[in-house]
């Protein structure tokens, strides 16, 4: 994945970090990637819809955090995305 392909996910992460899950949701709904699914799960953690969040974590092939910790997940996703993008 090159940096250009990560731009929407970077924007979604920025929205998530600001608590703007609705804006992030608009972006990740269009994403079919594993990373997009992970971010979609974080969206639903922030929204409070944990059942839906668990489903997105399953799609992302990630363990659901217990307890759900959106800030820690956002930071972990930011680190993972930077690694994928070669930053």
C-alpha positions in Angstrom: 0.0 0.0 0.0 1.5 3.3 -0.9 1.0 6.6 0.8 -1.6 7.8 -1.7 -3.8 4.8 -0.9 -3.6 5.5 2.8 -4.7 9.1 2.6 -8.4 8.4 3.3 -7.5 6.2 6.2 -5.2 8.9 7.6 -8.2 11.3 7.4 -10.4 8.8 9.1 -7.9 8.4 11.9 -7.6 12.1 12.3 -11.4 12.3 12.7 -11.4 9.4 15.2 -8.7 11.1 17.3 -10.9 14.2 17.4 -14.0 12.1 18.4 -15.7 12.9 15.0 -16.8 9.3 14.4 -19.5 10.3 12.0 -17.0 11.9 9.6 -14.7 8.8 10.0 -17.7 6.5 9.3 -18.3 8.2 6.0 -14.8 7.4 4.9 -14.5 3.8 6.2 -17.8 2.8 4.8 -16.1 3.1 1.4 -13.1 1.0 2.5 -12.9 -2.7 1.8 -9.4 -3.2 3.4 -8.6 -4.9 6.6 -7.3 -1.6 8.0 -10.6 0.0 7.0 -12.5 -2.7 8.8 -10.4 -2.1 12.0 -11.1 1.7 11.8 -14.8 0.9 11.2 -14.8 -1.1 14.4 -13.2 1.8 16.3 -16.0 4.1 14.8 -18.6 1.9 16.5 -16.7 1.7 19.8 -16.8 5.5 19.9 -20.5 5.4 18.8 -21.2 3.0 21.7 -22.5 0.2 19.4 -20.2 -2.6 20.7 -22.1 -5.4 19.0 -21.4 -3.8 15.6 -17.9 -2.9 16.6 -17.2 -6.6 17.4 -18.4 -7.6 13.9 -16.0 -5.1 12.2 -13.1 -6.4 14.4 -13.9 -9.9 13.2 -13.7 -8.7 9.6 -10.4 -7.0 10.4 -9.2 -10.3 12.0 -8.4 -8.5 15.2 -9.2 -9.4 18.8 -11.8 -7.1 20.2 -10.3 -5.0 23.0 -11.5 -5.7 26.5 -12.4 -3.2 27.8 -13.0 -1.3 24.6 -10.4 1.5 24.6 -10.9 3.7 21.6 -7.9 6.0 22.3 -5.5 3.1 22.6 -6.9 1.5 19.4 -6.6 4.7 17.5 -3.0 5.0 18.5 -2.3 1.3 17.6 -4.0 1.9 14.2 -2.0 5.0 13.6 1.2 3.0 14.2 0.1 0.2 12.0 -0.9 2.5 9.2 2.4 4.3 9.3 4.2 1.0 9.1 2.1 -0.1 6.1 2.7 3.2 4.4 6.4 3.0 5.0 6.6 6.0 7.3 
